[in-house]
């Protein structure tokens, strides 16, 4: 048994991410600050990087870098996310 602290797995379903996006966005396609997801930067970075690595999911994601503190998504600095409405077809 490890004496170190237990690590919490970083998990969020795509449906949960879309629900958070819809709460913050006026409509699909609207850029939402990454900070609006209310998660620590390291955690949201891992979550978004994981979705970005999946072709079937990432094709609906649009990342941009503007005002705000950037996070890294697979090594690329981003501050905002917008989702295409067609993402609902894979939920």
Backbone as a ProteinNet text record, in pm:
[ID]
protein_1_A
[PRIMARY]
XXXXXXXXXXXXXXXXXXXXXXXXXXXXXXXXXXXXXXXXXXXXXXXXXXXXXXXXXXXXXXXXXXXXXXXXXXXXXXXXXXXXXXXXXXX
[TERTIARY]
83.8	0	88.3	53.8	132.4	111.6	220	210.1	180.1	185.4	161.9	14.2	-16.3	-156.4	-225.6	-351.6	-430.4	-453	-438.4	-464.4	-607.2	-671.7	-807.9	-799.4	-868.8	-869.4	-943.5	-888.9	-952.8	-1052.9	-1179.5	-1281.5	-1395.7	-1445.4	-1565.2	-1615.3	-1740.9	-1794.6	-1813.2	-1824.1	-1849.6	-1983.3	-2082.9	-2214.3	-2204	-2123.3	-2104.3	-2035.1	-1934.1	-1864.6	-1958.3	-2038.1	-2133.2	-2235.5	-2281	-2377.2	-2315.9	-2190.5	-2123.7	-2108.2	-2073.4	-2059.5	-2191.8	-2299.5	-2431.3	-2477.3	-2437	-2470.6	-2400.3	-2278.1	-2197.2	-2214.1	-2253.8	-2261.4	-2402.6	-2411.6	-2542.5	-2601	-2512.6	-2554.8	-2432.3	-2455	-2343	-2264	-2133.3	-2045.8	-1991.6	-2050.9	-2003.1	-1878.9	-1772.8	-1654.1	-1679.9	-1639.7	-1657.9	-1518.6	-1491.9	-1362.8	-1347.5	-1230.1	-1202.9	-1230	-1205.6	-1228.6	-1375.5	-1467.1	-1610.3	-1648.2	-1560.9	-1591.7	-1571.6	-1508.2	-1497.1	-1408.1	-1312.3	-1221	-1079.2	-996.4	-855.9	-792.7	-698.9	-641	-576.9	-509.8	-448.8	-551.6	-662.9	-767.8	-838.7	-877.8	-948	-852.3	-723.7	-624.3	-619.5	-617.3	-614.5	-743	-855.6	-984.3	-993	-964.3	-973.9	-869.4	-750.1	-647.2	-692	-757	-807.1	-912.4	-1005.9	-1108.4	-1046.6	-945.7	-881.6	-807.5	-764.2	-693	-785.8	-913.7	-1011.1	-1071.2	-1041.2	-1086.7	-1238.1	-1311.9	-1458	-1516.3	-1442.3	-1486.9	-1424.7	-1294.2	-1221.4	-1268.8	-1328.7	-1374.3	-1486.6	-1547	-1653.7	-1602.9	-1475	-1414.8	-1343.6	-1356.6	-1283.5	-1217	-1085.8	-1009.7	-957.3	-947.1	-889.3	-812.1	-727.6	-648.4	-671.9	-726.3	-756.9	-728	-816.1	-800.8	-821.4	-740	-751.7	-621.9	-620.7	-503.2	-511.7	-413.9	-421.2	-390.5	-448.3	-412.3	-353.7	-291.4	-233.2	-327.1	-360.2	-434.6	-342.3	-285.6	-186.8	-75	-26.9	87	54.6	-72	-113.5	-185.5	-143.7	-212.6	-350.3	-452	-588.8	-654.4	-747.1	-823.3	-973.4	-1017.1	-1160.8	-1190.3	-1311.6	-1361.3	-1498.1	-1519.3	-1654.7	-1683.1	-1807.4	-1849	-1946.3	-1928.4	-2023.1	-2150.7	-2266.1	-2392.2	-2402.3	-2331.1	-2337.3	-2277.9	-2213.7	-2158.1	-2268.4	-2389.8	-2502	-2528.7	-2482.2	-2506.2	-2426.9	-2323.6	-2245.3	-2266.7	-2359.2	-2386.9	-2471.9
-117.3	0	123.6	219.5	341.2	433.4	497.1	593.4	733	752.2	883.6	916.4	1042	1083.4	1014.2	987.5	925.6	1028.4	985.7	1075	1056	1166.2	1162	1157.6	1063.8	1053.4	1172.9	1223.2	1334.2	1274.2	1294.1	1239.1	1337.1	1341.2	1416.5	1357.8	1327.8	1275.8	1389.5	1351.9	1452	1521	1445.6	1504.1	1607.6	1580.2	1676.6	1803.3	1786.1	1902.5	1986.3	1921.6	1994.1	2067.8	2005.3	2070.6	2196.1	2188.1	2305.8	2414.1	2374.3	2469.9	2540.8	2464.6	2522.9	2619.3	2594.3	2687.3	2821.6	2817	2938.8	3009	2936.1	2993.6	3039.3	3148.3	3196.1	3100.7	3038.2	2942.6	2862.5	2750.3	2674.5	2763.5	2744.8	2825	2948.9	2986.3	3103.3	3065.2	3145.2	3114.1	3138.3	3042.3	3048.5	3045	3135.5	3129.8	2995.5	2937.4	2809.8	2822.7	2939.5	2960.9	2943.6	2956.5	2942.8	2799.7	2704.2	2565.9	2539.4	2633.4	2626	2515.1	2471.8	2366.2	2420.7	2360.7	2404	2388.2	2476.5	2476.7	2343.6	2278.2	2148.8	2042.3	2045.5	1945.9	1968.8	2092.4	2118.4	2098.4	2125.6	2100.6	1951.8	1865.9	1720.7	1673.6	1724.2	1683.8	1724.5	1851.5	1899.7	1835	1810.6	1742.8	1602	1533.6	1399.7	1399.9	1492.5	1501.5	1544.6	1631.2	1679.1	1567.3	1465.2	1353.1	1255.4	1265.2	1174.8	1242.9	1191.3	1255.2	1273	1172.8	1179.2	1288.6	1326.1	1433.9	1567.1	1567.9	1693.7	1771.7	1706.6	1779.5	1878.8	1867.4	1959.2	2071.9	2065.3	2162.8	2270.4	2395.2	2508.3	2581.4	2572.2	2640.9	2771.8	2871.9	2999.4	3057	3151.5	3216.2	3366.4	3422.5	3564.5	3617.7	3703.5	3758.6	3649.6	3651.8	3555	3479.3	3399.2	3319	3189.2	3163.3	3042.4	2915.8	2807.2	2673.7	2601.2	2488.3	2410	2296.1	2287.1	2172.5	2105.5	1993.9	1921.6	2013.2	2098	2183.5	2315.9	2339.6	2463.5	2552	2678.3	2766.1	2807.1	2793.2	2832.2	2903.3	2992	3060.9	3038.1	2998.5	2985.3	2856.2	2809.8	2692.5	2724.5	2686.7	2689.5	2549.5	2511.3	2379	2393.2	2309.3	2304	2235.3	2279.1	2218.1	2069.6	2027.1	1886.7	1791.8	1844.7	1760.1	1678.1	1731.2	1657.7	1525.6	1511.2	1387.5	1269.9	1297.5	1188.1	1171.5	1244.1	1229.4	1107
0	0	0	-79.6	-93.5	25.7	67.9	178.1	126.2	-6	-65.1	-71.1	-104.3	-114.3	-231.8	-214.4	-321	-431	-556	-669.1	-715.5	-741.8	-793.5	-945	-1004.1	-1149.7	-1209.5	-1317.9	-1387.7	-1484.7	-1455.5	-1543.2	-1560.1	-1680	-1711.8	-1842.1	-1846.5	-1970.5	-2070	-2195.1	-2297.8	-2272.3	-2231.4	-2202.3	-2089.9	-1988.2	-1878.9	-1928.3	-2013.2	-2067.8	-2153.9	-2236.8	-2321.8	-2235.5	-2128.6	-2039	-1975.7	-1932.9	-1876.1	-1982.1	-2103.6	-2212.8	-2239.4	-2244.6	-2275	-2166.3	-2041.8	-1934	-1952.7	-2005.9	-2018.6	-2152.6	-2255.8	-2390.9	-2423.7	-2495.7	-2541.2	-2644.6	-2722.7	-2825.1	-2867.3	-2933.5	-2987.5	-3081.9	-3081.2	-3165.2	-3096.6	-2983.8	-2909.5	-2828.1	-2835.6	-2755.6	-2606.8	-2526.9	-2381.7	-2317.5	-2224.2	-2154.9	-2083.5	-2092.8	-2026.3	-1876.2	-1820.8	-1677.5	-1639.3	-1734.2	-1705.7	-1667.3	-1695.3	-1659.9	-1511.4	-1440.5	-1295.2	-1242.9	-1321.7	-1278.9	-1271.6	-1186.8	-1183.5	-1321.4	-1354.6	-1489.1	-1525.9	-1433.7	-1463.1	-1496.9	-1426.2	-1448.9	-1582.8	-1611.2	-1737.9	-1855	-1835.1	-1939.5	-1975.6	-1875.4	-1899.7	-1966.5	-1921.6	-1978.5	-2125	-2153.3	-2291.2	-2381.1	-2328.2	-2407	-2444.2	-2350.7	-2379.7	-2488.9	-2481.9	-2586.4	-2719.1	-2714.6	-2836.1	-2909.6	-2836.9	-2898	-2969.7	-2947.3	-3009.4	-3131.6	-3250.2	-3374	-3377.7	-3334	-3342.2	-3253.7	-3151.3	-3062.6	-3102.9	-3128.2	-3148.9	-3270.3	-3367.3	-3486.5	-3455.4	-3336.4	-3295.7	-3206.3	-3167.8	-3077.6	-3157.1	-3113.5	-3169.9	-3054.2	-3047.8	-2944.1	-2999.4	-2912.2	-2951.7	-2833.5	-2863.8	-2760	-2770.4	-2665.7	-2660.8	-2522.3	-2473.9	-2340	-2236.3	-2134.2	-2026.3	-2006.8	-1903	-1871.2	-1951.2	-2036.7	-2118.8	-2040.2	-2086.2	-2039.5	-2160	-2135	-2242.8	-2280.2	-2407.5	-2460.1	-2560.2	-2517.4	-2598.2	-2645.7	-2554.1	-2582.2	-2649.3	-2678.6	-2744.7	-2643	-2627.7	-2532.1	-2585	-2500.2	-2537	-2418.7	-2450.9	-2346.4	-2360.7	-2480.8	-2508.3	-2584.2	-2567.9	-2639.4	-2695.7	-2820.1	-2875.6	-2929.9	-2923.5	-2970.1	-3085.5	-3186	-3296.4	-3249.9	-3297.2	-3252.3	-3288.1	-3391.2	-3432.3	-3328.7	-3225.2	-3120.2	-3053.7	-3054.9	-2994	-3065	-3187	-3261.4	-3205.4	-3124.5	-3067.3	-2917	-2861.3	-2716.3	-2688.8
[MASK]
+++++++++++++++++++++++++++++++++++++++++++++++++++++++++++++++++++++++++++++++++++++++++++

